[in-house]
Amino acid sequence: MDKMLRMETAPATRPLPPELQSPRAKLVYLYLTTNGEATVGELADDLGMKKIALYGVLKTLRQQNLVDAEKETYTPLT
């Protein structure tokens, strides 16, 4: 009797950019790369972070050319 082999593959993952130093920056970046885009309110609700902290993280990510913002929506630059 033939046995069928099932191959499982892990989803393709890319290493985080080396510019990402803080755990919060890594968390926000991973969230955005996973979800595609988000507002500060969505990030705050989903990640359990305060908006004031998110603005600082997002500013740093923008300065590092890792995230772009249009109006209130942030998207990763990958």
C-alpha positions, 0 to 999 in steps of 0.5 A: 500500500502506498503511503502519501507523504504530506509536506508542510511548509512554513510561511516565508519569513523575512528577517527584521530590518537591523534598524529596528532596535526597540521591542515596540518598534519591532511589534509595530513593524510586524503588525503593519507588515502582517496587516498591510496598513493601520491607523494609530487607533487600530494599532492602539486597540490591537497592540494594547499600546497608548497612542502617545507611545505609538506616535513616537514609534511611528515617527522613528519608523518613518525616519528609518524609511520603514513606514509611510503615512498618508493622512492617518493610515500607516503602511510598511515600505517593504 
